[in-house]
Amino acid sequence: MRIDAYITEYARKTPLNIALEEGKNSISYSCLEKDISDISLLLMDFKHCRFAILAESGIQYVKLLMAVYRSENIAIPLPIEFPKFSLEQILDSAHINNIITTDTQYSRYGESFFERFGTVVVVSGDTSVKILRKDIKAETNIPELRLVLYTSGTTGTPKGVMLSDKNLVANGESIIEVLNINSKDKGALVISPHHAFGNSIIDSHLMAGGSIRIGNMNFMNSVFNLIGSGVSIFYGVPSTYRMLLRYPDRFREAFSTVRTAASAGGGMDKAIVKEIRELAPGLGILPMYGQTEATARLAYVPAEDVDRFIDTIGKAIPGVTLEVFDSEHRPVEPNITGELVAGGENLLLGYLDDEIATENKIINGWLHTGDLARKLPNGYIQLLGRKDDLIKIGDHRVNPREIEKHIEENNRVSRVFVVPVPHEFMGTAISLMVIPTEETEIENLFAFCRKSLPGYLCPREILFIDHLPLSENGKISNRSIIEEYKHVKDSV
């Protein structure tokens, strides 16, 4: 079953129910169904072909995505928040001949950008369609392929994650069960719909026959108004909540009628949870963990366990199996560090046009997440950083996340970040960036490190910073930490 088939079902059962809202506009299931069918009719001549979708977040984007599904072609959303050169990398690597776009994006990118395509379809705000060119070329694609989502695009060649209808439906069903989504729920979509998290919000609410209120994080006043418009489930990455919590009075008022605050795209820390509890004590907090390669979600922390286990990713969502493997691909006992692997019907078909990367990611039917983890005695999973984040100092392999946690738990600091720096003898050493509290003293930190860490882990320097080293998508990674370090050093 395809995601768009659920829209057809609700257009028949509850035709007047609102499916999507955006600003002052809304659209019922019956009208959404009609617009999707009208657009898809113009794509029926193509036989399972790749279609890039270039559209801003909003009702139009959902229509175009579902129309490509309805025509039984392959949707490849282009993240418009990526720089233009990253989009061109995607288009070059994915060999895309066809594109469907909005008139807004056609004007934004200009005619020259679209010269590379044999087929160009432009949809206006009133859903009228212009076919500027139509060049149908036969393509050979994996039969099950329905959607390609890109994992990154700021450096290197982005990876296209291939997903099937079964992947999308299986993960949607799991999320509906975990969040108890029903037809009366209104979800807030203020993050990009072009990535896995945003896409999963669209899928799960439409599959449940609910509604989605679409906005963005550009203006705080409009975000709080959106939340207060009857939203029952709010979704955000940790940085989303940090931004909203800067306005405690507005947060308290807007979230007073929200049932659940769900998060993904990075770990929710104790400070965020504490602030939410103080401002909205009746709000359910539900952190989730996932990867694009898993269609969206893999694990969650049940609301009743958030206060005790916020430093874990909790347990597998329904339909998913999580294990921790050693280097020989064997399960390890609780409290032993290994790589987190996953199994289930939500696992990717592979990477688009990249068999080697696919073979390295899926081994014996298990998705290798690249995350270091250990399983607690109660079965919950605790992440310990990325395998790629390990730092080699002499003949030692060091997990920077463990050092950061050790220093944070034993000193009066807000946050600590380990930075790998060159060393003339060891090859690599570490420096620290610290977000201090009023009681933080550099000399006390140095003294603690000398006393409690082996010599090769004593930092060469400690720098104070006043904000989190976030990447463009609001995450903290080794790359974002190193970039922030370079910025700080350049400013000295």
C-alpha positions as CSV (number, residue, x, y, z in Angstrom):
1,M,0.0,0.0,0.0
2,R,1.3,3.5,-0.8
3,I,1.0,6.5,1.5
4,D,-1.2,8.3,-1.0
5,A,-3.8,5.5,-0.8
6,Y,-4.5,6.5,2.8
7,I,-5.5,9.9,1.5
8,T,-7.9,8.3,-0.9
9,E,-9.4,6.2,1.9
10,Y,-10.0,9.3,4.2
11,A,-11.3,11.3,1.2
12,R,-14.0,8.7,1.0
13,K,-14.6,8.2,4.8
14,T,-14.1,11.7,6.1
15,P,-14.0,14.0,3.1
16,L,-14.5,17.3,4.9
17,N,-11.9,16.6,7.6
18,I,-8.9,19.0,7.3
19,A,-5.7,17.3,6.2
20,L,-3.2,20.2,5.9
21,E,-3.1,23.7,7.2
22,E,-0.6,26.4,6.3
23,G,-1.0,30.1,7.4
24,K,-4.6,31.0,6.6
25,N,-5.0,28.2,4.1
26,S,-6.3,24.7,4.7
27,I,-7.3,21.8,2.6
28,S,-9.7,18.9,3.3
29,Y,-9.0,15.3,2.5
30,S,-11.4,15.3,-0.5
31,C,-9.8,18.4,-2.0
32,L,-6.3,17.1,-1.4
33,E,-7.2,13.8,-3.1
34,K,-8.6,15.7,-6.1
35,D,-5.5,17.9,-6.5
36,I,-3.1,14.9,-6.2
37,S,-5.1,13.0,-8.8
38,D,-5.1,16.0,-11.2
39,I,-1.3,16.5,-11.0
40,S,-0.6,12.8,-11.2
41,L,-2.5,12.3,-14.4
42,L,0.1,14.4,-16.2
43,L,2.9,12.0,-14.9
44,M,1.2,8.7,-15.9
45,D,3.2,8.4,-19.2
46,F,6.3,7.9,-17.2
47,K,7.0,4.4,-16.1
48,H,8.7,4.2,-12.7
49,C,11.0,7.1,-13.4
50,R,13.0,9.4,-11.1
51,F,11.4,12.7,-10.4
52,A,13.2,15.4,-8.5
53,I,10.8,17.5,-6.4
54,L,11.8,21.2,-5.9
55,A,9.3,22.8,-3.6
56,E,9.1,24.9,-0.5
57,S,7.7,23.4,2.7
58,G,4.0,23.6,2.6
59,I,0.8,22.2,1.2
60,Q,2.2,22.4,-2.3
61,Y,5.1,20.1,-1.4
62,V,2.8,17.5,0.0
63,K,0.7,17.6,-3.2
64,L,3.7,17.1,-5.4
65,L,5.2,14.3,-3.3
66,M,1.9,12.4,-3.3
67,A,1.3,13.0,-7.0
68,V,4.6,11.4,-7.8
69,Y,3.7,8.4,-5.6
70,R,0.2,8.2,-7.2
71,S,1.7,8.1,-10.7
72,E,3.9,5.2,-9.5
73,N,7.1,7.1,-10.2
74,I,10.0,7.7,-7.8
75,A,10.1,10.9,-5.6
76,I,13.5,12.5,-5.0
77,P,12.9,15.6,-2.8
78,L,15.6,18.3,-3.1
79,P,16.3,20.0,0.2
80,I,15.9,23.7,-0.7
81,E,17.8,24.6,2.5
82,F,21.0,23.1,0.9
83,P,23.2,25.4,-1.0
84,K,22.8,25.3,-4.8
85,F,26.0,23.4,-5.4
86,S,24.8,20.6,-3.1
87,L,21.6,20.3,-5.1
88,E,23.6,20.1,-8.2
89,Q,25.8,17.4,-6.7
90,I,22.6,15.4,-6.0
91,L,21.3,15.9,-9.5
92,D,24.5,14.9,-11.1
93,S,25.0,11.8,-9.0
94,A,21.4,10.6,-9.2
95,H,21.1,11.0,-13.0
96,I,17.7,12.7,-12.8
97,N,16.0,13.6,-16.1
98,N,12.7,14.8,-14.7
99,I,11.7,17.5,-12.2
100,I,8.5,18.8,-10.8
101,T,8.6,22.2,-9.1
102,T,6.5,25.1,-7.9
103,D,6.4,28.4,-9.8
104,T,8.1,30.0,-6.7
105,Q,11.1,27.8,-6.9
106,Y,11.3,28.0,-10.7
107,S,11.5,31.8,-10.4
108,R,14.0,31.5,-7.6
109,Y,16.5,29.2,-9.3
110,G,16.0,30.6,-12.8
111,E,15.6,29.0,-16.2
112,S,19.3,28.1,-16.6
113,F,19.1,25.8,-13.5
114,F,16.4,23.7,-15.3
115,E,18.2,23.3,-18.6
116,R,19.7,20.0,-17.4
117,F,16.3,18.3,-17.3
118,G,14.5,16.7,-20.2
119,T,11.2,17.1,-18.4
120,V,10.2,20.2,-16.4
121,V,6.7,20.4,-14.8
122,V,5.8,23.6,-13.0
123,V,2.8,23.7,-10.6
124,S,1.4,27.1,-9.6
125,G,-0.3,28.1,-6.3
126,D,-3.8,27.3,-7.6
127,T,-2.5,23.8,-8.7
128,S,-2.6,24.6,-12.4
129,V,0.2,22.8,-14.2
130,K,2.5,23.8,-17.0
131,I,4.7,21.2,-18.8
132,L,7.6,23.2,-20.1
133,R,9.3,20.1,-21.6
134,K,8.5,16.5,-21.7
135,D,11.1,13.9,-22.6
136,I,10.3,10.4,-21.5
137,K,13.3,8.2,-21.2
138,A,13.2,4.6,-20.1
139,E,14.9,3.9,-16.7
140,T,15.9,0.8,-14.9
141,N,15.3,1.2,-11.2
142,I,14.8,-1.2,-8.3
143,P,11.1,-2.3,-8.6
144,E,10.3,-1.5,-5.0
145,L,11.9,2.0,-5.0
146,R,9.4,4.8,-4.2
147,L,11.4,7.6,-2.4
148,V,15.0,8.7,-2.2
149,L,16.0,10.9,0.8
150,Y,19.4,12.5,1.2
151,T,21.3,12.3,4.4
152,S,23.6,15.3,4.0
153,G,24.8,17.8,1.4
154,T,27.2,20.3,2.8
155,T,30.4,18.4,2.2
156,G,31.3,15.6,-0.1
157,T,28.8,13.7,-2.3
158,P,25.4,13.3,-0.6
159,K,24.0,9.8,-0.1
160,G,20.6,8.9,-1.5
161,V,18.7,6.5,0.8
162,M,16.3,4.3,-1.2
163,L,13.0,3.6,0.4
164,S,10.1,1.5,-0.6
165,D,6.3,1.7,0.1
166,K,6.7,-1.1,2.6
167,N,9.4,0.9,4.4
168,L,7.3,4.0,4.6
169,V,4.1,2.3,5.8
170,A,5.9,0.1,8.3
171,N,7.6,3.0,10.0
172,G,4.5,5.1,9.8
173,E,2.5,2.4,11.6
174,S,5.2,2.1,14.3
175,I,5.2,5.9,14.9
176,I,1.4,6.0,15.1
177,E,1.5,3.3,17.8
178,V,4.2,4.9,19.8
179,L,2.7,8.4,19.8
180,N,-0.9,7.2,19.9
181,I,-1.8,9.3,16.8
182,N,-5.4,9.4,15.8
183,S,-7.7,11.2,13.4
184,K,-8.3,14.0,15.9
185,D,-4.6,14.8,16.3
186,K,-3.0,17.8,14.7
187,G,0.8,17.6,14.3
188,A,3.1,20.6,14.0
189,L,5.6,20.5,11.1
190,V,8.1,23.3,11.5
191,I,11.2,21.3,10.4
192,S,12.2,20.4,6.8
193,P,9.8,17.9,5.2
194,H,12.6,17.0,2.7
195,H,14.4,14.9,5.3
196,A,13.5,11.7,7.2
197,F,12.1,13.3,10.4
198,G,9.8,15.7,8.5
199,N,8.7,13.1,6.1
200,S,7.8,10.7,8.9
201,I,5.5,13.4,10.4
202,I,3.7,13.7,7.1
203,D,3.3,10.0,6.7
204,S,2.2,9.1,10.2
205,H,-0.5,11.9,10.5
206,L,-1.9,11.3,7.0
207,M,-2.0,7.5,7.6
208,A,-3.9,8.1,10.8
209,G,-6.4,10.5,9.1
210,G,-5.3,13.4,11.2
211,S,-4.1,16.9,10.2
212,I,-0.8,18.7,9.9
213,R,-0.1,22.3,10.6
214,I,2.8,23.4,8.5
215,G,5.1,26.4,9.4
216,N,8.8,27.1,10.0
217,M,11.1,28.5,12.7
218,N,11.8,31.8,11.0
219,F,9.7,33.9,13.3
220,M,9.1,33.0,16.9
221,N,5.7,34.8,17.1
222,S,4.3,32.8,14.2
223,V,5.7,29.5,15.7
224,F,4.0,30.1,19.1
225,N,0.8,31.0,17.3
226,L,1.0,27.8,15.3
227,I,1.5,25.8,18.4
228,G,-1.5,27.4,20.1
229,S,-3.8,26.8,17.1
230,G,-4.9,23.4,18.3
231,V,-1.7,21.4,17.8
232,S,-1.8,18.3,19.9
233,I,1.7,16.9,19.0
234,F,4.7,19.1,18.5
235,Y,7.8,17.8,16.8
236,G,11.3,19.3,16.9
237,V,15.0,18.7,17.1
238,P,16.8,19.6,20.3
239,S,17.8,23.0,18.9
240,T,14.1,23.7,18.2
241,Y,13.2,23.4,21.9
242,R,16.3,25.4,22.9
243,M,15.0,28.3,20.8
244,L,11.4,28.1,22.0
245,L,12.6,27.9,25.7
246,R,14.2,31.3,25.4
247,Y,10.6,32.7,25.7
248,P,9.3,30.9,28.8
249,D,6.0,32.9,29.1
250,R,5.1,32.2,25.5
251,F,6.2,28.6,25.9
252,R,4.0,28.1,28.9
253,E,1.0,29.6,27.2
254,A,1.4,27.9,23.8
255,F,2.1,24.4,25.1
256,S,-0.7,24.4,27.7
257,T,-3.0,22.5,25.3
258,V,-0.3,20.3,23.6
259,R,-0.4,16.6,24.5
260,T,3.1,15.5,23.4
261,A,6.4,17.1,22.6
262,A,8.3,14.7,20.4
263,S,11.9,15.1,19.5
264,A,14.5,13.4,17.2
265,G,17.6,14.5,15.3
266,G,19.8,14.4,18.4
267,G,19.6,13.7,22.1
268,M,17.4,15.7,24.4
269,D,19.5,16.6,27.4
270,K,18.5,16.9,31.0
271,A,18.5,20.7,31.0
272,I,15.9,20.8,28.2
273,V,13.7,18.3,29.9
274,K,13.9,20.2,33.2
275,E,12.9,23.5,31.7
276,I,10.0,21.9,29.8
277,R,8.8,20.2,33.1
278,E,8.9,23.6,34.9
279,L,6.9,25.4,32.2
280,A,4.5,22.7,31.1
281,P,4.3,20.0,33.8
282,G,1.4,18.2,32.0
283,L,3.2,17.9,28.7
284,G,4.4,14.4,27.7
285,I,8.0,14.4,26.5
286,L,8.9,11.7,24.0
287,P,12.5,11.6,22.7
288,M,13.0,9.4,19.6
289,Y,16.1,8.2,17.8
290,G,16.5,7.2,14.2
291,Q,18.4,7.4,10.9
292,T,17.4,8.2,7.3
293,E,18.5,4.7,6.5
294,A,15.7,3.4,8.8
295,T,13.0,5.5,7.0
296,A,12.9,7.6,10.2
297,R,12.7,6.2,13.7
298,L,14.3,3.2,15.4
299,A,13.9,3.8,19.1
300,Y,12.1,5.9,21.7
301,V,12.2,6.7,25.4
302,P,8.7,6.0,26.9
303,A,7.2,9.2,28.4
304,E,7.2,7.6,31.9
305,D,10.9,6.9,31.8
306,V,12.2,10.2,30.4
307,D,13.3,11.6,33.7
308,R,15.4,8.5,34.6
309,F,16.6,7.5,31.2
310,I,17.0,10.7,29.1
311,D,20.7,9.8,28.6
312,T,19.6,6.7,26.6
313,I,17.6,6.2,23.3
314,G,15.3,3.9,25.2
315,K,14.0,0.8,23.4
316,A,13.1,-0.2,19.9
317,I,9.9,1.0,18.3
318,P,7.4,-1.7,17.4
319,G,8.5,-3.8,14.5
320,V,12.2,-3.0,15.0
321,T,14.9,-5.1,16.6
322,L,18.0,-3.5,18.1
323,E,21.3,-5.2,19.1
324,V,24.8,-4.2,20.0
325,F,27.5,-6.1,18.0
326,D,31.2,-6.5,18.4
327,S,33.7,-6.2,15.5
328,E,32.9,-9.8,14.5
329,H,29.2,-9.0,14.1
330,R,28.2,-10.9,17.2
331,P,25.8,-9.7,20.0
332,V,27.5,-8.6,23.2
333,E,26.4,-8.7,26.8
334,P,24.8,-5.7,28.6
335,N,27.3,-2.9,29.5
336,I,29.7,-4.0,26.8
337,T,30.5,-1.4,24.1
338,G,29.9,-2.2,20.5
339,E,28.1,-1.0,17.4
340,L,24.3,-0.5,17.4
341,V,22.6,-2.5,14.6
342,A,18.9,-2.7,13.7
343,G,16.6,-5.1,11.9
344,G,13.0,-4.5,10.6
345,E,10.8,-3.8,7.6
346,N,11.8,-0.1,7.8
347,L,15.4,-0.7,6.6
348,L,16.5,1.0,3.4
349,L,16.7,-0.8,0.1
350,G,20.2,0.6,-0.3
351,Y,22.0,3.7,-1.4
352,L,21.1,5.1,-4.8
353,D,23.6,3.9,-7.4
354,D,26.1,3.0,-4.8
355,E,26.5,-0.8,-4.2
356,I,29.7,-0.5,-2.2
357,A,28.2,1.8,0.4
358,T,25.1,-0.4,0.6
359,E,27.2,-3.5,1.3
360,N,29.0,-1.7,4.0
361,K,25.8,-0.4,5.6
362,I,23.6,-3.6,5.5
363,I,25.5,-6.7,6.6
364,N,23.6,-10.1,6.9
365,G,20.3,-8.2,7.0
366,W,21.3,-5.9,9.8
367,L,21.6,-2.1,9.4
368,H,24.9,-1.0,10.9
369,T,24.2,2.4,12.3
370,G,27.8,3.5,12.9
371,D,26.8,4.5,16.5
372,L,28.8,3.1,19.4
373,A,26.4,1.9,22.1
374,R,25.9,-0.4,25.0
375,K,22.8,-2.1,26.2
376,L,21.7,-1.5,29.8
377,P,20.5,-4.4,32.0
378,N,16.9,-3.2,31.5
379,G,17.3,-3.4,27.7
380,Y,17.5,0.3,27.0
381,I,20.3,1.5,24.7
382,Q,22.8,4.1,25.6
383,L,24.7,5.8,22.7
384,L,28.4,6.5,23.2
385,G,29.3,8.5,20.1
386,R,30.0,7.6,16.4
387,K,32.5,5.0,15.4
388,D,33.9,7.6,13.1
389,D,34.4,10.0,16.0
390,L,37.0,7.8,17.7
391,I,40.3,9.6,18.2
392,K,43.6,7.8,17.8
393,I,46.2,9.1,20.3
394,G,49.4,7.2,19.9
395,D,48.3,3.6,20.1
396,H,45.1,4.5,22.0
397,R,41.6,4.7,20.5
398,V,39.6,7.2,22.5
399,N,35.9,8.0,22.6
400,P,35.6,11.8,23.0
401,R,32.0,11.5,24.3
402,E,33.1,9.4,27.3
403,I,35.7,12.0,28.2
404,E,33.2,14.8,27.9
405,K,30.7,13.0,30.1
406,H,33.3,12.3,32.8
407,I,34.4,15.9,33.0
408,E,30.8,17.2,33.0
409,E,29.7,14.9,35.8
410,N,32.5,15.8,38.1
411,N,33.0,19.6,37.5
412,R,30.9,22.8,37.7
413,V,30.4,23.3,34.0
414,S,27.5,23.5,31.6
415,R,28.9,21.5,28.7
416,V,32.3,20.1,27.6
417,F,33.5,19.3,24.0
418,V,36.6,17.4,23.1
419,V,38.6,18.7,20.1
420,P,41.3,16.5,18.4
421,V,44.4,18.7,17.7
422,P,47.7,17.8,16.1
423,H,50.6,16.6,18.3
424,E,54.2,16.5,17.3
425,F,54.9,13.1,18.9
426,M,51.5,11.3,19.6
427,G,50.0,12.4,16.2
428,T,46.9,13.7,18.0
429,A,46.1,15.3,21.3
430,I,43.0,16.9,22.7
431,S,41.9,20.4,23.6
432,L,38.7,21.2,25.4
433,M,35.9,23.7,24.6
434,V,33.8,24.4,27.7
435,I,30.5,26.3,28.2
436,P,31.1,27.5,31.8
437,T,28.9,28.3,34.7
438,E,29.5,31.2,37.0
439,E,31.6,28.8,39.2
440,T,33.8,27.3,36.4
441,E,37.6,27.9,36.8
442,I,40.1,26.8,34.2
443,E,42.7,25.9,36.7
444,N,40.3,23.6,38.6
445,L,39.5,21.9,35.3
446,F,43.2,21.4,34.4
447,A,43.8,20.0,38.0
448,F,40.9,17.6,37.6
449,C,42.1,16.3,34.3
450,R,45.7,15.8,35.5
451,K,44.4,13.9,38.5
452,S,41.7,11.7,36.9
453,L,42.7,11.2,33.3
454,P,45.8,9.4,31.9
455,G,48.5,11.7,30.7
456,Y,47.8,11.3,27.0
457,L,44.2,12.6,27.7
458,C,45.2,15.8,29.6
459,P,44.1,18.7,27.4
460,R,46.6,21.0,25.8
461,E,44.3,23.9,26.3
462,I,40.9,24.8,27.6
463,L,38.8,27.4,25.8
464,F,35.5,28.9,27.0
465,I,32.7,29.3,24.6
466,D,29.2,30.8,25.1
467,H,27.0,28.6,22.8
468,L,26.6,25.1,21.5
469,P,28.7,24.1,18.5
470,L,25.7,23.2,16.3
471,S,25.8,22.2,12.6
472,E,23.5,23.8,10.0
473,N,20.8,21.2,10.8
474,G,21.0,21.8,14.5
475,K,23.1,18.8,15.5
476,I,26.3,18.5,17.5
477,S,29.0,16.4,15.7
478,N,32.7,16.0,15.6
479,R,32.7,18.2,12.5
480,S,30.7,21.0,14.1
481,I,32.9,20.9,17.2
482,I,36.1,21.2,15.1
483,E,34.5,24.0,13.0
484,E,33.6,25.9,16.2
485,Y,37.2,25.4,17.5
486,K,38.7,26.8,14.4
487,H,36.4,29.8,14.6
488,V,37.3,30.4,18.2
489,K,41.1,30.1,17.5
490,D,40.8,32.5,14.5
491,S,39.0,35.0,16.7
492,V,41.7,35.0,19.4
